[in-house]
Every structure is written in C-alpha cells, then in structure tokens.
Amino acid sequence: MAVREVEDIFIDIIDRTKTIDPANARKWFDRLTVSHLDGGSLGIGCPDEATVQFLQDNCKSSFTRAAQQITGHLIAVDFGVDTHEKPDSSSRRFESGSDGPILQKKHGSTEFAEVKIAPPKLHPDYTFDNFVVGPSNRLAHASCVAVSQSPGNTYNPLFIYGNSGLGKTHLLHAVCFEAQRKSNGAVIQYLSCEEFVNRFIRAIEEGNLSGFQSQFRTVDMLVIDDVQFLREREHSQEEFFHTFNALYNNGKQIILSADSPPGKIPSLEERLISRFNWGLVTRIDPPSYETRVAIVQKKAHLRGLNISDEIAEYIARKLHANIRELEGALTTIYAVATTTDKVIDLELAQIALEGQIKAAARHISITDIIEVVTSHFDVRLADLQSKKRSQSITEPRQICMYLARNLTKHSLEEIGGHLGGRDHTTVMHACSKISQAEKSDPQMHTLLGELTKQITQTPKA
C-alpha cells in the first residue's frame, strides 16, 4: 500500500474516532502519525509516553472500531512513542523490564527486592499552558508553578484542597510534567491515595514491605491525589507518616490534594494533620463566570471545536458547579453536531444542553438558596415570608427570588409561594431589579457571585 494512501486512510480513521468517542476527542489527534498499516495491524506514533498512556487507557477501543470501519478489515491497534521524536529525558531513570520499568535500590549493605516503578500516568492535556487561571485558583496555580521550578525548596509540603472537579488533579499533573522537563532524571511518583493504600496492602501480603518502602521513600517528588482516602486506615496512616518524614527530612518534595483542609479530614491522625500544615495549604474555589467562559473556550480549543463567544457565555452562565460540567457540555454539543451533521450555533447548543441544564438545576432547591441568603444577611425565613418592606428584609427577599429564578427551574409562582405567597409579577419585578443592580453595581455583582458559589458548593443530601 502506497505511503500516501496509508496517510489518507489514517486521516479518515482519526476523523471517525472523533465521531465515535467525542468525550475523548482531542485536537492533537491530528499530530499523531502512522508507523505502519499492514497485516491486520495499525501502529500509531505518539510524541511522548503520556500521550501513549492516555490513548491506551481511554481510546484504544474507539481507534480499533474506527480502523475496522474505515478499512473493512479486522485491525489491531498499537500505540508507541514516535521513534523520530526526541526521547523524553524524564524516563532516563527508568530501566524497562518485561512488566514495566525496574528500579533497584540499596540501603547500606542491604539490597531490596526489585521494585517496579512505572513512569507517572499523566494526562497530556493537564499542563500549565492548558490551565485557566482566575481568582478562584490563582494562589494554587502560582504555588504549583513555584514548586515545579524548585522542588523541595519552596513550599514543602504543598497541600491543595477543594471540591471535586475544580482542577486539583490538573495542577498535580502539570507540576509533574514541568518537573520532569526541568529536572533531568528526577524520580517522580504520582498516584492516587487509594492506589498508595492498595500497594501497601499488596506489599504486606507479598512480604515485600521493604521494597514498598524503598519505592516511596527514595523518590525526588511524591504526589498523592485525594489524600482524604487515608481516613480510618490506621496502618496506612502509620506507613504514610514514616514515608512523609523520610522524604521531608531528605529535602524531597511532597504534594497532596484533598477535598477538605487537613484539619477537617475525618479520622486523620493529629501528627499527619500537623505535618500537612507545615508547608502551604491553599484552596481552589468554583470558577467565576468570566473564568468559566475562558475554561469553555480553552477546552473547546483542545478538542478542535469552533464555538462562538456567545455559546461559551451561554454554557458558562447555565453551568457553574465545576469544570467537569463544562467539559460534559462540550462533549454533548460535539456529539449532537456530529450525529445531526449541523453547524454548531447557539440554537444547537441550547437544544443539546437542555437536559443537562435541567439536571444541574434540579440539584439546587429554593431551600438551599434561602438558607445561604438568610445566613449571609442574618435574617429569618419568617421575615422573608412576612409583609415587611424594610430595606434590610426586601433586598434579601429579592435576591432569593433572583437566584431561584437563575439556579432552579421553578416557575415564578412557585418561587413566590416559598417567599410568603407572592404573585408572579412581584417575582418578575424583583428579578428585574436585582439583574439591573448586578450590571450597574460592582458590589452587587460580587455579592451575587459569592452567594452563588456558596449555594453550588453546599453538599446535597
């Protein structure tokens, strides 16, 4: 088969893969190369090991289906680092074995059993260049950049916390990418806390605890995601305590993430809480409207989607709980546009996202909104439901109506019913007044943003 013909077929396979699996479709698919297409085998060249791992874990079945549909034959797909690319220096400390890289360590005169250390599984999209910085994550981003430039010397440990889907994992991956690039030969361990615990249990079962300890206590950087998984695991906490001490005392970098600050992780030992607070503890909050617009535009660019500012603003206005919602919206829009063969415009986006927006709104009740507003203004629900018309009562009441109109799918009559049986014209007037105030008064704009953040962050039973 001629080279030109193979390349044309591969382009068709890429396009078909994007259609089959829009959730994992990426613009950089177009930079993949075909190493061979013969004998029922398709070899795909990738720029680095992170890309290979992403495709292997997330896209192998879709590439296989696409290849078989385009060629009409049974095709096996394999991914590998393009040999024409410059080798990744970050892998030089790893020696490939049959089951993965092997690292041997000696401690004094004792040689531990061979320990297999795979390079960290990093998402190719999760780099600093692809991270959108805003007021809600600025400190976390800056601290991660600082740590990646000088591991073990700036903030150690670095502890990042926040609700799910706000970008903690993205930052952790970005630190690893940058540290690998800057520190030639650095040994980096990135894994979830659950995986750390499972490896610890397996090491005990196999009688290879010394090998486990050498694997984690001798790295240059240890990055643990979702460290709250340590709660109620006494033996794992004991092991992590000693691992932490060994790394910290040797000046090695430790980076941790969790869904809450150290002191609020249930059943976490005081000595671990104390150590987690030694360095910098920083929080990530839900992104503001402006940041959400920028995130939608960035995510769309990564997927090769051409969406207008109008569509990005619509998505950001309707979905605000976390970044995963925004990504899900783009996936839905892409899928609908592909299956209907229509141009992506605002009307298509509104139709495609109707169900998702309703589902998101159902997670927030008028009661949730009232609780946050009454707490902020220090007023009682009975006052909001009363006929009092003082400014101290009227404004919180109108803000409740405005937020309920924007964050839920309740009718005007239902909203008025929750706030003293007021009719729909009263609710319309309140929404109009607060909307105008939001546009003209920066303080009102900030207040509504803060209240919305609190409401969307409130855990639902």
TIVOKOL-490260 format. One record per residue (C-alpha): residue number from 1; residue in three letters; y, z, x. Coordinates in steps of 0.02 Angstrom, whole numbers, plus 50000, padded with zeros to 5 digits. Example, Ala and Ser with C-alpha at 12.3 -4.5 7.8 and 13.67 -1.06 7.14 Angstrom:
BEGIN
SEDO     i    aa      py      pz      px
SEDO     1   ALA   49775   50390   50615
SEDO     2   SER   49947   50357   50684
***
This chain:
BEGIN
SEDO     i    aa      py      pz      px
SEDO     1   MET   50000   50000   50000
SEDO     2   ALA   50170   49949   50072
SEDO     3   VAL   50290   50086   50126
SEDO     4   ARG   50424   50025   50004
SEDO     5   GLU   50300   50028   49860
SEDO     6   VAL   50245   50206   49903
SEDO     7   GLU   50426   50265   49909
SEDO     8   ASP   50462   50186   49740
SEDO     9   ILE   50310   50270   49664
SEDO    10   PHE   50363   50436   49739
SEDO    11   ILE   50536   50421   49660
SEDO    12   ASP   50452   50394   49491
SEDO    13   ILE   50342   50546   49522
SEDO    14   ILE   50494   50653   49560
SEDO    15   ASP   50581   50596   49401
SEDO    16   ARG   50426   50628   49296
SEDO    17   THR   50403   50801   49373
SEDO    18   LYS   50580   50849   49322
SEDO    19   THR   50541   50796   49145
SEDO    20   ILE   50375   50889   49138
SEDO    21   ASP   50445   51052   49207
SEDO    22   PRO   50634   51064   49179
SEDO    23   ALA   50636   51251   49217
SEDO    24   ASN   50591   51219   49399
SEDO    25   ALA   50676   51051   49422
SEDO    26   ARG   50798   51051   49567
SEDO    27   LYS   50923   50926   49637
SEDO    28   TRP   50848   50946   49810
SEDO    29   PHE   50685   50869   49748
SEDO    30   ASP   50768   50704   49792
SEDO    31   ARG   50766   50756   49976
SEDO    32   LEU   50577   50779   49979
SEDO    33   THR   50480   50648   50074
SEDO    34   VAL   50310   50569   50050
SEDO    35   SER   50197   50584   50202
SEDO    36   HIS   50051   50488   50126
SEDO    37   LEU   49984   50423   49961
SEDO    38   ASP   49807   50362   49982
SEDO    39   GLY   49627   50410   49948
SEDO    40   GLY   49673   50511   49795
SEDO    41   SER   49791   50621   49896
SEDO    42   LEU   49981   50639   49893
SEDO    43   GLY   50064   50727   50040
SEDO    44   ILE   50241   50790   50010
SEDO    45   GLY   50354   50835   50156
SEDO    46   CYS   50473   50983   50140
SEDO    47   PRO   50617   51039   50253
SEDO    48   ASP   50554   51217   50280
SEDO    49   GLU   50419   51344   50239
SEDO    50   ALA   50522   51422   50098
SEDO    51   THR   50526   51256   50005
SEDO    52   VAL   50339   51233   50032
SEDO    53   GLN   50305   51405   49960
SEDO    54   PHE   50418   51377   49809
SEDO    55   LEU   50336   51212   49767
SEDO    56   GLN   50161   51280   49796
SEDO    57   ASP   50191   51432   49685
SEDO    58   ASN   50292   51350   49546
SEDO    59   CYS   50275   51162   49544
SEDO    60   LYS   50103   51107   49603
SEDO    61   SER   50032   51078   49430
SEDO    62   SER   50185   50981   49370
SEDO    63   PHE   50186   50871   49526
SEDO    64   THR   49999   50841   49505
SEDO    65   ARG   50020   50792   49322
SEDO    66   ALA   50166   50679   49364
SEDO    67   ALA   50072   50594   49505
SEDO    68   GLN   49921   50562   49394
SEDO    69   GLN   50028   50495   49252
SEDO    70   ILE   50127   50378   49365
SEDO    71   THR   49979   50311   49466
SEDO    72   GLY   49846   50318   49330
SEDO    73   HIS   49725   50399   49453
SEDO    74   LEU   49664   50573   49493
SEDO    75   ILE   49781   50637   49629
SEDO    76   ALA   49777   50796   49732
SEDO    77   VAL   49949   50855   49789
SEDO    78   ASP   49984   50950   49951
SEDO    79   PHE   50149   51016   50017
SEDO    80   GLY   50190   51040   50200
SEDO    81   VAL   50338   51056   50318
SEDO    82   ASP   50400   50884   50368
SEDO    83   THR   50349   50861   50549
SEDO    84   HIS   50506   50758   50580
SEDO    85   GLU   50612   50910   50537
SEDO    86   LYS   50662   51036   50670
SEDO    87   PRO   50538   51181   50669
SEDO    88   ASP   50601   51341   50591
SEDO    89   SER   50635   51462   50733
SEDO    90   SER   50607   51609   50616
SEDO    91   SER   50421   51575   50619
SEDO    92   ARG   50402   51589   50807
SEDO    93   ARG   50346   51769   50799
SEDO    94   PHE   50201   51719   50686
SEDO    95   GLU   50037   51654   50752
SEDO    96   SER   49943   51551   50625
SEDO    97   GLY   49767   51602   50581
SEDO    98   SER   49641   51540   50455
SEDO    99   ASP   49707   51653   50316
SEDO   100   GLY   49886   51663   50371
SEDO   101   PRO   49990   51721   50520
SEDO   102   ILE   49916   51861   50625
SEDO   103   LEU   50011   51992   50722
SEDO   104   GLN   49933   52112   50845
SEDO   105   LYS   50023   52271   50895
SEDO   106   LYS   49986   52403   51025
SEDO   107   HIS   50044   52582   51016
SEDO   108   GLY   50016   52672   51180
SEDO   109   SER   49838   52636   51231
SEDO   110   THR   49778   52607   51053
SEDO   111   GLU   49761   52432   50987
SEDO   112   PHE   49769   52421   50799
SEDO   113   ALA   49661   52305   50699
SEDO   114   GLU   49732   52132   50671
SEDO   115   VAL   49863   52135   50534
SEDO   116   LYS   49906   51976   50443
SEDO   117   ILE   50092   51959   50415
SEDO   118   ALA   50145   51809   50314
SEDO   119   PRO   50324   51747   50328
SEDO   120   PRO   50427   51815   50183
SEDO   121   LYS   50413   51713   50023
SEDO   122   LEU   50593   51661   49997
SEDO   123   HIS   50665   51557   49856
SEDO   124   PRO   50753   51404   49930
SEDO   125   ASP   50895   51419   49802
SEDO   126   TYR   50932   51601   49844
SEDO   127   THR   51056   51579   49986
SEDO   128   PHE   51232   51646   50011
SEDO   129   ASP   51301   51471   49982
SEDO   130   ASN   51223   51468   49809
SEDO   131   PHE   51281   51643   49760
SEDO   132   VAL   51434   51651   49647
SEDO   133   VAL   51547   51795   49697
SEDO   134   GLY   51650   51886   49565
SEDO   135   PRO   51724   52057   49531
SEDO   136   SER   51556   52122   49469
SEDO   137   ASN   51462   52087   49632
SEDO   138   ARG   51594   52069   49768
SEDO   139   LEU   51552   52228   49865
SEDO   140   ALA   51364   52198   49855
SEDO   141   HIS   51386   52021   49919
SEDO   142   ALA   51503   52072   50061
SEDO   143   SER   51386   52211   50117
SEDO   144   CYS   51237   52092   50119
SEDO   145   VAL   51332   51966   50223
SEDO   146   ALA   51382   52103   50345
SEDO   147   VAL   51202   52165   50360
SEDO   148   SER   51135   51989   50389
SEDO   149   GLN   51259   51966   50533
SEDO   150   SER   51217   52130   50619
SEDO   151   PRO   51053   52206   50555
SEDO   152   GLY   51034   52392   50585
SEDO   153   ASN   51215   52416   50639
SEDO   154   THR   51325   52402   50485
SEDO   155   TYR   51254   52479   50326
SEDO   156   ASN   51085   52558   50351
SEDO   157   PRO   51004   52581   50232
SEDO   158   LEU   51086   52462   50108
SEDO   159   PHE   51043   52507   49927
SEDO   160   ILE   51089   52385   49787
SEDO   161   TYR   51063   52430   49604
SEDO   162   GLY   51098   52355   49434
SEDO   163   ASN   51015   52291   49277
SEDO   164   SER   50884   52155   49282
SEDO   165   GLY   50942   51976   49303
SEDO   166   LEU   51110   52008   49388
SEDO   167   GLY   51072   51936   49561
SEDO   168   LYS   50996   52078   49664
SEDO   169   THR   50844   51975   49714
SEDO   170   HIS   50955   51827   49755
SEDO   171   LEU   51055   51933   49878
SEDO   172   LEU   50899   52004   49958
SEDO   173   HIS   50829   51830   49988
SEDO   174   ALA   50997   51772   50055
SEDO   175   VAL   51001   51913   50182
SEDO   176   CYS   50827   51864   50243
SEDO   177   PHE   50874   51680   50257
SEDO   178   GLU   51032   51718   50356
SEDO   179   ALA   50949   51849   50466
SEDO   180   GLN   50811   51726   50510
SEDO   181   ARG   50941   51595   50554
SEDO   182   LYS   51048   51712   50659
SEDO   183   SER   50914   51819   50742
SEDO   184   ASN   50793   51709   50836
SEDO   185   GLY   50620   51785   50824
SEDO   186   ALA   50663   51930   50708
SEDO   187   VAL   50514   52000   50612
SEDO   188   ILE   50563   52020   50430
SEDO   189   GLN   50459   52096   50291
SEDO   190   TYR   50518   52056   50115
SEDO   191   LEU   50413   52109   49967
SEDO   192   SER   50420   52198   49800
SEDO   193   CYS   50389   52384   49794
SEDO   194   GLU   50237   52353   49686
SEDO   195   GLU   50164   52244   49823
SEDO   196   PHE   50202   52378   49953
SEDO   197   VAL   50108   52507   49848
SEDO   198   ASN   49961   52388   49818
SEDO   199   ARG   49946   52350   50004
SEDO   200   PHE   49950   52536   50042
SEDO   201   ILE   49809   52569   49918
SEDO   202   ARG   49708   52425   49988
SEDO   203   ALA   49731   52489   50166
SEDO   204   ILE   49663   52659   50114
SEDO   205   GLU   49514   52579   50027
SEDO   206   GLU   49476   52472   50181
SEDO   207   GLY   49501   52615   50304
SEDO   208   ASN   49640   52521   50392
SEDO   209   LEU   49789   52636   50366
SEDO   210   SER   49839   52621   50549
SEDO   211   GLY   49850   52433   50529
SEDO   212   PHE   49958   52452   50374
SEDO   213   GLN   50074   52572   50464
SEDO   214   SER   50093   52457   50614
SEDO   215   GLN   50135   52314   50497
SEDO   216   PHE   50280   52401   50413
SEDO   217   ARG   50343   52523   50544
SEDO   218   THR   50370   52394   50681
SEDO   219   VAL   50471   52259   50592
SEDO   220   ASP   50653   52220   50628
SEDO   221   MET   50702   52217   50445
SEDO   222   LEU   50614   52289   50292
SEDO   223   VAL   50674   52227   50123
SEDO   224   ILE   50599   52306   49968
SEDO   225   ASP   50641   52243   49792
SEDO   226   ASP   50628   52357   49639
SEDO   227   VAL   50602   52518   49737
SEDO   228   GLN   50603   52616   49574
SEDO   229   PHE   50418   52569   49566
SEDO   230   LEU   50388   52715   49685
SEDO   231   ARG   50418   52840   49544
SEDO   232   GLU   50271   52954   49503
SEDO   233   ARG   50172   52889   49654
SEDO   234   GLU   50164   53039   49768
SEDO   235   HIS   50055   52966   49907
SEDO   236   SER   50154   52804   49911
SEDO   237   GLN   50316   52902   49921
SEDO   238   GLU   50245   53002   50066
SEDO   239   GLU   50199   52842   50159
SEDO   240   PHE   50366   52761   50122
SEDO   241   PHE   50457   52917   50183
SEDO   242   HIS   50374   52904   50353
SEDO   243   THR   50398   52714   50359
SEDO   244   PHE   50583   52738   50321
SEDO   245   ASN   50601   52869   50458
SEDO   246   ALA   50512   52763   50588
SEDO   247   LEU   50621   52611   50554
SEDO   248   TYR   50784   52707   50538
SEDO   249   ASN   50755   52805   50699
SEDO   250   ASN   50723   52641   50792
SEDO   251   GLY   50882   52562   50725
SEDO   252   LYS   50792   52438   50613
SEDO   253   GLN   50874   52375   50454
SEDO   254   ILE   50816   52437   50283
SEDO   255   ILE   50873   52353   50121
SEDO   256   LEU   50821   52416   49950
SEDO   257   SER   50856   52366   49771
SEDO   258   ALA   50827   52458   49607
SEDO   259   ASP   50880   52460   49426
SEDO   260   SER   50973   52625   49447
SEDO   261   PRO   51054   52728   49587
SEDO   262   PRO   50939   52835   49695
SEDO   263   GLY   50976   52998   49605
SEDO   264   LYS   50929   52925   49435
SEDO   265   ILE   50758   52855   49481
SEDO   266   PRO   50635   52966   49386
SEDO   267   SER   50513   53073   49486
SEDO   268   LEU   50581   53015   49654
SEDO   269   GLU   50569   53148   49790
SEDO   270   GLU   50732   53228   49843
SEDO   271   ARG   50702   53185   50026
SEDO   272   LEU   50692   52999   49980
SEDO   273   ILE   50846   53012   49870
SEDO   274   SER   50938   53090   50016
SEDO   275   ARG   50886   52952   50136
SEDO   276   PHE   50926   52812   50015
SEDO   277   ASN   51102   52882   50005
SEDO   278   TRP   51126   52887   50195
SEDO   279   GLY   51197   52712   50203
SEDO   280   LEU   51291   52611   50073
SEDO   281   VAL   51245   52618   49889
SEDO   282   THR   51325   52478   49789
SEDO   283   ARG   51310   52420   49609
SEDO   284   ILE   51303   52248   49529
SEDO   285   ASP   51376   52235   49353
SEDO   286   PRO   51357   52097   49223
SEDO   287   PRO   51469   51949   49271
SEDO   288   SER   51637   51923   49189
SEDO   289   TYR   51671   51770   49081
SEDO   290   GLU   51752   51675   49225
SEDO   291   THR   51607   51717   49341
SEDO   292   ARG   51481   51662   49209
SEDO   293   VAL   51568   51493   49196
SEDO   294   ALA   51556   51473   49385
SEDO   295   ILE   51373   51526   49384
SEDO   296   VAL   51330   51398   49249
SEDO   297   GLN   51417   51261   49348
SEDO   298   LYS   51328   51312   49510
SEDO   299   LYS   51157   51321   49427
SEDO   300   ALA   51185   51154   49343
SEDO   301   HIS   51230   51075   49510
SEDO   302   LEU   51071   51144   49590
SEDO   303   ARG   50970   51060   49453
SEDO   304   GLY   51065   50897   49465
SEDO   305   LEU   51137   50917   49290
SEDO   306   ASN   51305   50843   49247
SEDO   307   ILE   51386   50958   49120
SEDO   308   SER   51568   50965   49071
SEDO   309   ASP   51680   51117   49091
SEDO   310   GLU   51679   51127   48901
SEDO   311   ILE   51490   51151   48899
SEDO   312   ALA   51494   51277   49041
SEDO   313   GLU   51626   51378   48950
SEDO   314   TYR   51527   51371   48788
SEDO   315   ILE   51370   51438   48873
SEDO   316   ALA   51468   51575   48962
SEDO   317   ARG   51554   51626   48801
SEDO   318   LYS   51395   51639   48699
SEDO   319   LEU   51275   51714   48827
SEDO   320   HIS   51329   51862   48932
SEDO   321   ALA   51185   51984   48957
SEDO   322   ASN   51127   51919   49126
SEDO   323   ILE   51108   51767   49238
SEDO   324   ARG   50932   51729   49178
SEDO   325   GLU   51001   51694   49005
SEDO   326   LEU   51120   51567   49080
SEDO   327   GLU   50980   51483   49177
SEDO   328   GLY   50873   51480   49021
SEDO   329   ALA   51013   51394   48927
SEDO   330   LEU   51024   51256   49058
SEDO   331   THR   50835   51232   49053
SEDO   332   THR   50840   51215   48863
SEDO   333   ILE   50983   51090   48867
SEDO   334   TYR   50897   50986   49001
SEDO   335   ALA   50733   50986   48904
SEDO   336   VAL   50816   50933   48741
SEDO   337   ALA   50917   50796   48826
SEDO   338   THR   50761   50730   48913
SEDO   339   THR   50649   50729   48761
SEDO   340   THR   50781   50652   48646
SEDO   341   ASP   50850   50534   48780
SEDO   342   LYS   51027   50587   48736
SEDO   343   VAL   51180   50616   48842
SEDO   344   ILE   51220   50799   48872
SEDO   345   ASP   51377   50838   48774
SEDO   346   LEU   51444   50991   48683
SEDO   347   GLU   51361   50944   48519
SEDO   348   LEU   51190   50929   48601
SEDO   349   ALA   51216   51095   48692
SEDO   350   GLN   51262   51183   48529
SEDO   351   ILE   51107   51116   48441
SEDO   352   ALA   50993   51153   48588
SEDO   353   LEU   51053   51332   48609
SEDO   354   GLU   51067   51382   48427
SEDO   355   GLY   50903   51478   48427
SEDO   356   GLN   50935   51561   48596
SEDO   357   ILE   51109   51618   48547
SEDO   358   LYS   51045   51692   48385
SEDO   359   ALA   50905   51781   48477
SEDO   360   ALA   51029   51852   48603
SEDO   361   ALA   51144   51911   48465
SEDO   362   ARG   51001   51999   48374
SEDO   363   HIS   50982   52118   48521
SEDO   364   ILE   51154   52192   48483
SEDO   365   SER   51187   52286   48322
SEDO   366   ILE   51352   52340   48243
SEDO   367   THR   51295   52518   48276
SEDO   368   ASP   51287   52481   48463
SEDO   369   ILE   51466   52415   48456
SEDO   370   ILE   51531   52562   48355
SEDO   371   GLU   51452   52689   48474
SEDO   372   VAL   51536   52612   48627
SEDO   373   VAL   51707   52592   48543
SEDO   374   THR   51712   52767   48467
SEDO   375   SER   51662   52841   48634
SEDO   376   HIS   51796   52745   48728
SEDO   377   PHE   51937   52789   48606
SEDO   378   ASP   51869   52963   48570
SEDO   379   VAL   51871   52938   48382
SEDO   380   ARG   51740   52974   48249
SEDO   381   LEU   51645   52847   48146
SEDO   382   ALA   51709   52936   47991
SEDO   383   ASP   51887   52897   48047
SEDO   384   LEU   51847   52712   48070
SEDO   385   GLN   51771   52708   47896
SEDO   386   SER   51915   52801   47818
SEDO   387   LYS   52076   52729   47747
SEDO   388   LYS   52181   52800   47889
SEDO   389   ARG   52305   52672   47956
SEDO   390   SER   52375   52758   48110
SEDO   391   GLN   52378   52652   48267
SEDO   392   SER   52251   52767   48352
SEDO   393   ILE   52124   52725   48215
SEDO   394   THR   52174   52549   48164
SEDO   395   GLU   52159   52472   48338
SEDO   396   PRO   51982   52537   48374
SEDO   397   ARG   51929   52483   48200
SEDO   398   GLN   51996   52307   48226
SEDO   399   ILE   51915   52297   48397
SEDO   400   CYS   51749   52345   48319
SEDO   401   MET   51769   52203   48194
SEDO   402   TYR   51816   52078   48329
SEDO   403   LEU   51670   52124   48442
SEDO   404   ALA   51548   52124   48297
SEDO   405   ARG   51606   51950   48248
SEDO   406   ASN   51581   51886   48427
SEDO   407   LEU   51425   51980   48480
SEDO   408   THR   51322   51977   48320
SEDO   409   LYS   51279   51855   48183
SEDO   410   HIS   51329   51971   48043
SEDO   411   SER   51439   51900   47906
SEDO   412   LEU   51618   51957   47880
SEDO   413   GLU   51563   52053   47726
SEDO   414   GLU   51425   52143   47824
SEDO   415   ILE   51546   52190   47962
SEDO   416   GLY   51672   52256   47836
SEDO   417   GLY   51533   52354   47749
SEDO   418   HIS   51494   52450   47908
SEDO   419   LEU   51677   52497   47927
SEDO   420   GLY   51720   52576   47761
SEDO   421   GLY   51678   52437   47640
SEDO   422   ARG   51823   52324   47690
SEDO   423   ASP   51825   52147   47622
SEDO   424   HIS   51806   51988   47723
SEDO   425   THR   51993   51948   47726
SEDO   426   THR   52027   52114   47813
SEDO   427   VAL   51896   52075   47944
SEDO   428   MET   51967   51899   47969
SEDO   429   HIS   52141   51971   47994
SEDO   430   ALA   52076   52098   48120
SEDO   431   CYS   51981   51965   48219
SEDO   432   SER   52133   51852   48223
SEDO   433   LYS   52248   51992   48280
SEDO   434   ILE   52134   52051   48421
SEDO   435   SER   52100   51872   48475
SEDO   436   GLN   52287   51840   48494
SEDO   437   ALA   52309   52004   48587
SEDO   438   GLU   52169   51958   48707
SEDO   439   LYS   52257   51797   48753
SEDO   440   SER   52431   51871   48772
SEDO   441   ASP   52397   52048   48837
SEDO   442   PRO   52305   52064   49004
SEDO   443   GLN   52265   52246   48967
SEDO   444   MET   52180   52199   48803
SEDO   445   HIS   52085   52060   48893
SEDO   446   THR   52022   52185   49022
SEDO   447   LEU   51979   52315   48890
SEDO   448   LEU   51877   52192   48785
SEDO   449   GLY   51784   52135   48940
SEDO   450   GLU   51741   52313   48987
SEDO   451   LEU   51684   52358   48811
SEDO   452   THR   51577   52200   48801
SEDO   453   LYS   51498   52244   48968
SEDO   454   GLN   51454   52419   48907
SEDO   455   ILE   51383   52352   48744
SEDO   456   THR   51274   52220   48825
SEDO   457   GLN   51212   52343   48956
SEDO   458   THR   51164   52477   48831
SEDO   459   PRO   50972   52491   48830
SEDO   460   LYS   50896   52447   48662
SEDO   461   ALA   50751   52544   48591
***
